[in-house]
Amino acid sequence: MSALPTRFRGTQTRTVLPEDNSPQESSIWQYLWTGLCGGILSLVLGMAVLVIGVPAVVGGMPVTVLSGSMEPSYSPGDLVVIRPTPADEVQVGQVLTYQLRSDDPTLVTHRVLSRSMSTNGELTFITQGDANDTPDEQPVKAVQVVGSVWYTIPWLGWVNQAISGQTRQWLIPVAAGLLFIYALWNIFGGFIHRGRGTKNTP
């Protein structure tokens, strides 16, 4: 008895290649980089406002702490912003910034221990650094008072010291402008790249 050969229909197969995730991965890294640039830009602009903008509005000034006489309140390298304060409004316990001598640019920032009025109506202050054992030798006269400490920014004083004077007038606006332009370029570049990717999708 003979049998007819059985035919087998071949099964068609298709190789599935892994999807290319490189465009998606590039987009993720681009978004992260754009976010990082935006964060740095916001930080720089915020610091510029605190160090330059706000003091300029009230007529104040940033001062770098150079010694440890006010530790632990203020350490060397901290930046303290001084707000103009009339001498008759200075109270005991406030941190006062004053000229070491009248018409001398050297500034001292110490805490007020007491205030007194002489018989001729002259107001003076006894000051002392928080880390010092004894009060300052000479009373501070009203004419020496520059202002009182408004707020402080840790560690930023060294930067302020390095770019003080004429350098600050052009360096900070230029740096902030460049960071702003770079952040905008990254943001709009991401939108353009995403738009092209959408158009090319079948």
VEXLUMPA-995245 format. One line per field, with one value per atom (N, C-alpha, C): residue number from 1; residue in one letter; x, y, z; atom name. Coordinates in steps of 0.001 Angstrom, whole numbers, plus 500000, padded with zeros to 6 digits. Example, Ala and Ser with C-alpha at 12.3 -4.5 7.8 and 13.67 -1.06 7.14 Angstrom:
2
num: [1,1,1,2,2,2]
residuo: [a,a,a,s,s,s]
x: [513190,512300,513200,512850,513670,512900]
y: [494310,495500,496700,497750,498940,500030]
z: [507800,507800,507800,507080,507140,507870]
atomo: [N,CA,C,N,CA,C]
This chain:
202
num: [1,1,1,2,2,2,3,3,3,4,4,4,5,5,5,6,6,6,7,7,7,8,8,8,9,9,9,10,10,10,11,11,11,12,12,12,13,13,13,14,14,14,15,15,15,16,16,16,17,17,17,18,18,18,19,19,19,20,20,20,21,21,21,22,22,22,23,23,23,24,24,24,25,25,25,26,26,26,27,27,27,28,28,28,29,29,29,30,30,30,31,31,31,32,32,32,33,33,33,34,34,34,35,35,35,36,36,36,37,37,37,38,38,38,39,39,39,40,40,40,41,41,41,42,42,42,43,43,43,44,44,44,45,45,45,46,46,46,47,47,47,48,48,48,49,49,49,50,50,50,51,51,51,52,52,52,53,53,53,54,54,54,55,55,55,56,56,56,57,57,57,58,58,58,59,59,59,60,60,60,61,61,61,62,62,62,63,63,63,64,64,64,65,65,65,66,66,66,67,67,67,68,68,68,69,69,69,70,70,70,71,71,71,72,72,72,73,73,73,74,74,74,75,75,75,76,76,76,77,77,77,78,78,78,79,79,79,80,80,80,81,81,81,82,82,82,83,83,83,84,84,84,85,85,85,86,86,86,87,87,87,88,88,88,89,89,89,90,90,90,91,91,91,92,92,92,93,93,93,94,94,94,95,95,95,96,96,96,97,97,97,98,98,98,99,99,99,100,100,100,101,101,101,102,102,102,103,103,103,104,104,104,105,105,105,106,106,106,107,107,107,108,108,108,109,109,109,110,110,110,111,111,111,112,112,112,113,113,113,114,114,114,115,115,115,116,116,116,117,117,117,118,118,118,119,119,119,120,120,120,121,121,121,122,122,122,123,123,123,124,124,124,125,125,125,126,126,126,127,127,127,128,128,128,129,129,129,130,130,130,131,131,131,132,132,132,133,133,133,134,134,134,135,135,135,136,136,136,137,137,137,138,138,138,139,139,139,140,140,140,141,141,141,142,142,142,143,143,143,144,144,144,145,145,145,146,146,146,147,147,147,148,148,148,149,149,149,150,150,150,151,151,151,152,152,152,153,153,153,154,154,154,155,155,155,156,156,156,157,157,157,158,158,158,159,159,159,160,160,160,161,161,161,162,162,162,163,163,163,164,164,164,165,165,165,166,166,166,167,167,167,168,168,168,169,169,169,170,170,170,171,171,171,172,172,172,173,173,173,174,174,174,175,175,175,176,176,176,177,177,177,178,178,178,179,179,179,180,180,180,181,181,181,182,182,182,183,183,183,184,184,184,185,185,185,186,186,186,187,187,187,188,188,188,189,189,189,190,190,190,191,191,191,192,192,192,193,193,193,194,194,194,195,195,195,196,196,196,197,197,197,198,198,198,199,199,199,200,200,200,201,201,201,202,202,202]
residuo: [m,m,m,s,s,s,a,a,a,l,l,l,p,p,p,t,t,t,r,r,r,f,f,f,r,r,r,g,g,g,t,t,t,q,q,q,t,t,t,r,r,r,t,t,t,v,v,v,l,l,l,p,p,p,e,e,e,d,d,d,n,n,n,s,s,s,p,p,p,q,q,q,e,e,e,s,s,s,s,s,s,i,i,i,w,w,w,q,q,q,y,y,y,l,l,l,w,w,w,t,t,t,g,g,g,l,l,l,c,c,c,g,g,g,g,g,g,i,i,i,l,l,l,s,s,s,l,l,l,v,v,v,l,l,l,g,g,g,m,m,m,a,a,a,v,v,v,l,l,l,v,v,v,i,i,i,g,g,g,v,v,v,p,p,p,a,a,a,v,v,v,v,v,v,g,g,g,g,g,g,m,m,m,p,p,p,v,v,v,t,t,t,v,v,v,l,l,l,s,s,s,g,g,g,s,s,s,m,m,m,e,e,e,p,p,p,s,s,s,y,y,y,s,s,s,p,p,p,g,g,g,d,d,d,l,l,l,v,v,v,v,v,v,i,i,i,r,r,r,p,p,p,t,t,t,p,p,p,a,a,a,d,d,d,e,e,e,v,v,v,q,q,q,v,v,v,g,g,g,q,q,q,v,v,v,l,l,l,t,t,t,y,y,y,q,q,q,l,l,l,r,r,r,s,s,s,d,d,d,d,d,d,p,p,p,t,t,t,l,l,l,v,v,v,t,t,t,h,h,h,r,r,r,v,v,v,l,l,l,s,s,s,r,r,r,s,s,s,m,m,m,s,s,s,t,t,t,n,n,n,g,g,g,e,e,e,l,l,l,t,t,t,f,f,f,i,i,i,t,t,t,q,q,q,g,g,g,d,d,d,a,a,a,n,n,n,d,d,d,t,t,t,p,p,p,d,d,d,e,e,e,q,q,q,p,p,p,v,v,v,k,k,k,a,a,a,v,v,v,q,q,q,v,v,v,v,v,v,g,g,g,s,s,s,v,v,v,w,w,w,y,y,y,t,t,t,i,i,i,p,p,p,w,w,w,l,l,l,g,g,g,w,w,w,v,v,v,n,n,n,q,q,q,a,a,a,i,i,i,s,s,s,g,g,g,q,q,q,t,t,t,r,r,r,q,q,q,w,w,w,l,l,l,i,i,i,p,p,p,v,v,v,a,a,a,a,a,a,g,g,g,l,l,l,l,l,l,f,f,f,i,i,i,y,y,y,a,a,a,l,l,l,w,w,w,n,n,n,i,i,i,f,f,f,g,g,g,g,g,g,f,f,f,i,i,i,h,h,h,r,r,r,g,g,g,r,r,r,g,g,g,t,t,t,k,k,k,n,n,n,t,t,t,p,p,p]
x: [500860,500000,500897,500661,501501,500778,501544,500964,501487,500574,500976,501809,502841,503658,502848,503052,502340,503102,502342,502984,502928,504003,504073,504196,503330,503406,504380,505346,506346,505748,506165,505701,506549,505865,506597,506978,508186,508684,509190,509178,509668,510532,511693,512610,512252,511999,511653,512913,513300,514504,514168,515085,514814,514655,513724,513488,514683,514875,515984,515515,516058,515631,516548,517504,518458,517830,516813,516209,515542,514872,514211,515240,516327,517362,517987,518225,518784,517870,516522,515571,515620,515732,515789,517007,518163,519377,519290,518656,518516,517626,516538,515653,516372,517161,517910,518921,519613,520615,519957,518799,518072,517613,517134,516717,517874,519045,520224,520630,520630,520983,519985,518704,517690,517865,518235,518467,519657,520746,521930,521601,520847,520457,519635,518655,517819,518654,519633,520493,521326,521922,522753,521927,520753,519899,519417,519083,518653,519750,520976,522106,522375,522260,522472,521464,520221,519187,519507,519911,520191,521443,522449,523729,523767,523098,523189,521849,520794,519507,518894,518705,518047,518847,520172,520918,520834,520826,520766,519446,518356,517043,517000,517621,517564,518811,519734,520962,521970,521844,522757,523995,524731,525982,526316,526927,527408,528817,529077,530391,530836,532098,532657,533235,532879,533441,534844,535818,537211,537823,537214,537781,536727,537169,536263,535741,535790,535384,533894,533078,531634,531134,532040,531599,530877,529872,529399,528342,528005,526970,527403,528624,529164,530590,530905,532237,532989,534324,535088,534609,534405,533899,532416,531696,530268,530081,528948,528603,527455,527657,526591,526152,524855,524302,523930,524481,524310,523205,522265,521181,521440,521351,521551,520596,521143,520345,520772,519860,520215,520729,521717,522341,521337,520361,519409,518404,518407,517525,518243,519533,520305,519995,519657,519289,520332,520328,521214,520871,521905,521724,521837,521666,521833,523299,523536,524906,525154,526112,526373,527629,527561,528751,529146,530399,530847,532266,532601,533968,534882,536056,537003,537368,537502,537689,536896,536492,535733,536544,535866,536497,537531,537463,538357,537509,537917,537096,537063,537956,537964,536689,536000,534729,534854,534110,534042,532569,532279,530909,530866,530331,530242,528869,528555,527250,527255,526126,525987,525679,526549,526330,525534,525794,525095,525175,524292,524300,524138,524770,524704,524706,524196,524130,524911,525875,526674,525886,526442,525761,525614,526495,526391,525547,524872,523960,524605,525849,526522,526190,525704,525325,526514,526798,527890,527414,528166,527815,529041,528804,529843,529559,530560,530377,531373,531053,531940,531639,532681,532498,531993,531111,530540,531605,532699,533756,534832,534735,535743,535385,536418,536215,535930,536357,536200,535581,534928,534367,535469,535078,536019,536521,537771,538408,537729,537389,536841,535337,534577,533147,532955,531875,531552,530666,531094,530301,529265,528249,527163,527677,528681,529199,529910,530307,531004,530049,528790,527830,527536,527692,527368,525973,525647,524347,524360,523319,523204,523061,523410,523335,521868,521539,520171,520017,520868,520858,522242,522449,523760,523606,524625,524666,525987,525934,527172,528062,529370,530445,530511,529564,529564,530494,530996,531853,533145,533716,534964,534749,533595,533281,533122,532429,532244,533576,534492,535811,536608,536466,537246,536770,535463,534932,534404,535023,534581,535031,534491,534902,534345,535172,534732,534411,535069,534833,533390,532786,531423,530425,530711,529760,529502,530501,530278,530250,530945,531056,529726,529040,527794,526705,526462,525449,525795,527077,527477,527283,527706,527553,526085,525258,523830,523201,523610,523069,523445,524687,525121,524381,524215,523475,522018,521435,520044,519895,520805,520763,520968,521915,522193,520987,520316,519138,518017,517808,516776,517105,518372,518790,518499,518754,518476,516984,516198,514753,514144,514437,513866,514447,515718,516308,515596,515192,514442,513084,512402,511102,511241,512261,512472,512796,513663,514042,512827,511983,510796,509810,509697,508811,509266,510553,511068,510849,511020,510808,509372,508423,507003,506667,507247,506988,507547,508670,509293,508714,507789,507215,506217,506334,505395,504009]
y: [498833,500000,501218,502049,503242,504431,505335,506555,507756,508714,509950,510795,511398,512253,513430,513703,514817,516110,517129,518435,519273,519892,520803,522230,523054,524474,525168,525758,526442,527599,527769,528879,530115,531189,532441,533102,533541,534227,535613,536484,537847,538237,538686,539106,540518,540667,541986,542609,543689,544389,545263,545391,546253,547704,548369,549772,550620,551621,552546,553613,553538,554488,555700,555804,556902,558283,558549,559883,560171,559154,559368,559625,558834,559035,560409,560869,562205,563272,563065,564057,564140,562980,562983,563744,563433,564137,565623,565965,567380,568107,567446,568057,568241,567224,567332,568469,568563,569622,571002,571107,572378,572758,571766,572036,572477,571846,572225,573661,574011,575384,576385,576007,576895,577089,576008,576112,577005,576838,577677,579131,579367,580731,581356,580602,581125,581432,580555,580772,582038,582209,583387,584667,584637,585829,586129,585072,585277,585878,585367,585919,587366,587656,589032,589985,589516,590356,590594,589524,589645,590473,590344,591002,592421,592650,593952,594681,593975,594636,595167,594273,594669,595737,595576,596646,597981,597943,599190,599913,599168,599779,600573,600038,600691,601520,601587,602332,601606,600260,599481,599054,598129,597671,596276,595429,594118,594236,593529,593568,592141,591864,590531,590427,589369,589119,588546,589218,588807,588155,588344,587779,586930,586246,585383,586012,587343,588004,587892,587571,587465,586028,585061,583666,583340,582471,581684,582381,583606,584305,584494,585000,585222,584703,583963,583374,584059,583955,584512,583955,584836,584425,584642,584892,585193,586590,586778,588093,588654,589835,590482,591724,591911,593081,594103,595292,596360,597297,597566,598496,599799,600944,602216,602338,602675,602810,604075,605004,606196,605805,606525,606173,606154,607063,607098,605953,605152,603993,602686,602732,601522,601086,599811,599282,598294,598100,597120,595732,594976,593641,593616,594765,594817,594676,594143,594055,595296,596071,597381,597342,597998,598188,599654,599888,601268,601442,602687,603020,602965,602410,602342,603740,604637,606064,606847,608030,608852,609065,608973,609142,608061,606944,605805,604709,604173,603151,601813,601604,600344,600208,599069,598842,597712,597847,596820,596486,595199,594751,593986,594644,594062,594323,593593,593711,594841,595534,596644,596082,596424,596007,597041,598307,599378,600656,601580,602897,603938,605069,606105,607481,608442,609823,610695,611438,612310,613567,614345,615560,616584,616519,617448,616892,615751,615196,614292,613874,612985,611532,610815,609409,608524,607557,606611,605202,604222,602811,602039,601054,600100,598820,598358,597182,596082,594866,593726,592628,591972,590807,589630,588831,587692,586714,586610,585664,586296,587593,588282,588218,588279,588202,589566,590626,591961,592904,593959,594940,595679,596318,597121,598291,598688,599695,601055,601486,602824,602787,603646,603744,604195,603783,604152,605394,606435,607657,607552,608376,608336,608604,609477,609830,608660,607666,606499,605425,605501,604446,604425,603259,603050,602440,601472,600816,599562,598771,597520,596359,595178,593990,593651,593497,593187,591680,591077,589631,589182,587892,587339,586181,585998,584878,584142,582913,582187,581974,582127,581775,582655,583508,584293,585502,585767,586937,586877,585656,585538,585907,585519,585900,587404,587989,589438,590157,589593,590201,590128,589022,588826,589705,589998,590776,592134,592677,593977,595091,596263,597439,597470,597930,598100,596778,595699,594404,593967,594204,593764,594449,595693,596468,595859,595149,594552,593030,592405,590949,590263,590695,590045,590212,591427,591524,590695,590656,589869,588381,587905,586479,586080,586921,586618,586622,587576,587640,586416,585979,584797,583539,583390,582236,582274,583471,583613,583221,583718,583384,581887,581310,579883,579038,579432,578694,578785,579975,580127,579275,579258,578463,576983,576491,575088,574805,575721,575507,575476,576504,576555,575467,575124,574028,572712,572488,571284,571243,572400,572451,572169,572769,572560,571100,570507,569109,568193,568473,567656,567814,569059,569285,568545,568523,567779,566289,565803,564391,563982,564872,564579,564540,565466,565510,564285,563771,562642,561306,561304,560037,559522,558270,557746,557522]
z: [500000,500000,500000,499061,498978,499565,500083,500684,499950,499797,499130,500098,499591,500500,501039,502261,502904,502677,502240,502022,503314,503588,504750,504249,504753,504399,505345,504759,505588,506363,507589,508420,508148,507808,507543,508855,508905,510119,509755,510729,510515,511701,511388,512452,512906,514190,514747,515322,514732,515193,516398,517327,518487,518052,518712,518377,518766,517962,518233,519210,520399,521430,521541,520617,520751,520709,519815,519852,521185,521758,523034,524136,524119,525132,524996,523719,523553,524081,523893,524386,525904,526559,528024,528511,527900,528313,528013,526904,526542,527549,527967,528955,530287,530666,531916,531853,530711,530551,530554,529891,529868,531273,532029,533403,534276,534066,534830,534517,533226,532834,533398,533357,533920,535416,536122,537562,537884,537111,537329,537042,535961,535614,536735,537254,538333,539574,539870,541028,540862,539673,539433,539503,538869,538892,540309,541061,542442,543298,543129,543877,543482,542191,541732,542355,542473,543093,544569,545284,546714,547004,546129,546387,545819,544689,544018,544023,543584,543392,544669,545647,546893,547643,547834,548505,547771,546431,545671,545904,546078,546286,547586,548639,549952,550251,549279,549504,550367,550419,551240,550482,551073,550469,550974,550114,550564,551123,552201,552859,553119,552846,553082,554487,555202,556535,556364,556937,556754,557993,559159,560389,561100,562137,562880,564152,564269,565506,565781,564739,564937,564846,564903,564894,566198,566192,565048,564184,564525,563743,562300,562108,560765,560743,559679,559533,558403,558392,557275,555947,554988,553684,553513,554618,554498,553929,553273,552738,553575,554172,554931,554164,554088,553415,554476,554330,555310,554851,555749,555458,556216,555559,556260,557443,558593,559808,560542,560764,561542,562924,563403,564679,565822,565809,566917,566880,565792,565702,566008,566228,566538,567962,568120,569422,569937,571254,571882,571342,570966,570403,568892,568239,566786,566420,565214,564700,563857,564286,563704,562837,561696,560859,560947,561283,561484,560959,560697,560285,561500,561300,562414,562889,561949,562235,561196,561542,560603,559336,558188,556872,556564,557287,557024,556385,555212,554547,555276,556260,556996,557825,557650,558340,559358,560448,561480,561691,561848,562092,563404,564446,565781,566380,567437,568084,569127,569214,570159,571549,572528,573914,574695,574418,575131,574314,574638,574015,575115,574906,575934,575278,576013,575543,576523,576009,576866,577238,578144,578591,577463,576483,575349,574207,574447,573452,572419,572649,571693,572001,570971,571116,570785,571680,571442,571756,571201,571372,571829,572712,573073,572285,571556,570692,571070,570619,570869,569862,569374,568523,569332,568765,569493,569969,569221,569581,570456,570709,571512,572994,573841,575295,575910,575257,575828,574799,575258,574331,573568,572485,571713,572556,572314,573167,573081,571881,571701,571460,572108,571795,570343,569769,568389,568415,567703,567632,566514,566636,565652,564244,564120,562800,562133,562920,562370,561865,562247,561920,560419,559819,558402,558269,559120,559081,559919,559791,560538,559559,560041,559191,558934,557664,557244,557058,556220,556042,555590,555628,555280,554309,553450,552509,552755,553265,553588,552365,552570,551626,550366,550171,548935,549019,550202,550374,549586,549457,548701,547241,546699,545318,545219,546188,546210,546307,547094,547252,545956,545225,544008,542868,542835,541708,542179,543198,543697,542761,542995,542229,540826,539883,538502,537826,538258,537616,537765,538954,539207,538280,537897,537113,535736,535183,533858,533899,534868,534853,535165,536204,536598,535538,534998,533928,532695,532317,531151,531407,532581,532902,532955,533590,533663,532266,531425,530064,529246,529353,528610,529063,530370,530876,530423,530396,529963,528490,527656,526223,526011,526750,526600,527017,528111,528561,527533,526969,525939,524712,524338,523183,523410,524608,524920,524920,525470,525538,524142,523321,521981,521083,521297,520540,520814,522080,522416,521744,521690,521016,519515,518884,517446,517158,517990,517796,517954,518948,519151,518004,517469,516344,515094,514850,513692,513856,515080,515323,515084,515422,515205,513723,512937,511500,510791,511258,510593,510997,511972,512413,511385,510855,509844,510451]
atomo: [N,CA,C,N,CA,C,N,CA,C,N,CA,C,N,CA,C,N,CA,C,N,CA,C,N,CA,C,N,CA,C,N,CA,C,N,CA,C,N,CA,C,N,CA,C,N,CA,C,N,CA,C,N,CA,C,N,CA,C,N,CA,C,N,CA,C,N,CA,C,N,CA,C,N,CA,C,N,CA,C,N,CA,C,N,CA,C,N,CA,C,N,CA,C,N,CA,C,N,CA,C,N,CA,C,N,CA,C,N,CA,C,N,CA,C,N,CA,C,N,CA,C,N,CA,C,N,CA,C,N,CA,C,N,CA,C,N,CA,C,N,CA,C,N,CA,C,N,CA,C,N,CA,C,N,CA,C,N,CA,C,N,CA,C,N,CA,C,N,CA,C,N,CA,C,N,CA,C,N,CA,C,N,CA,C,N,CA,C,N,CA,C,N,CA,C,N,CA,C,N,CA,C,N,CA,C,N,CA,C,N,CA,C,N,CA,C,N,CA,C,N,CA,C,N,CA,C,N,CA,C,N,CA,C,N,CA,C,N,CA,C,N,CA,C,N,CA,C,N,CA,C,N,CA,C,N,CA,C,N,CA,C,N,CA,C,N,CA,C,N,CA,C,N,CA,C,N,CA,C,N,CA,C,N,CA,C,N,CA,C,N,CA,C,N,CA,C,N,CA,C,N,CA,C,N,CA,C,N,CA,C,N,CA,C,N,CA,C,N,CA,C,N,CA,C,N,CA,C,N,CA,C,N,CA,C,N,CA,C,N,CA,C,N,CA,C,N,CA,C,N,CA,C,N,CA,C,N,CA,C,N,CA,C,N,CA,C,N,CA,C,N,CA,C,N,CA,C,N,CA,C,N,CA,C,N,CA,C,N,CA,C,N,CA,C,N,CA,C,N,CA,C,N,CA,C,N,CA,C,N,CA,C,N,CA,C,N,CA,C,N,CA,C,N,CA,C,N,CA,C,N,CA,C,N,CA,C,N,CA,C,N,CA,C,N,CA,C,N,CA,C,N,CA,C,N,CA,C,N,CA,C,N,CA,C,N,CA,C,N,CA,C,N,CA,C,N,CA,C,N,CA,C,N,CA,C,N,CA,C,N,CA,C,N,CA,C,N,CA,C,N,CA,C,N,CA,C,N,CA,C,N,CA,C,N,CA,C,N,CA,C,N,CA,C,N,CA,C,N,CA,C,N,CA,C,N,CA,C,N,CA,C,N,CA,C,N,CA,C,N,CA,C,N,CA,C,N,CA,C,N,CA,C,N,CA,C,N,CA,C,N,CA,C,N,CA,C,N,CA,C,N,CA,C,N,CA,C,N,CA,C,N,CA,C,N,CA,C,N,CA,C,N,CA,C,N,CA,C,N,CA,C,N,CA,C,N,CA,C,N,CA,C,N,CA,C,N,CA,C,N,CA,C,N,CA,C,N,CA,C,N,CA,C,N,CA,C,N,CA,C,N,CA,C,N,CA,C,N,CA,C,N,CA,C,N,CA,C,N,CA,C,N,CA,C,N,CA,C,N,CA,C,N,CA,C,N,CA,C,N,CA,C,N,CA,C,N,CA,C,N,CA,C,N,CA,C]
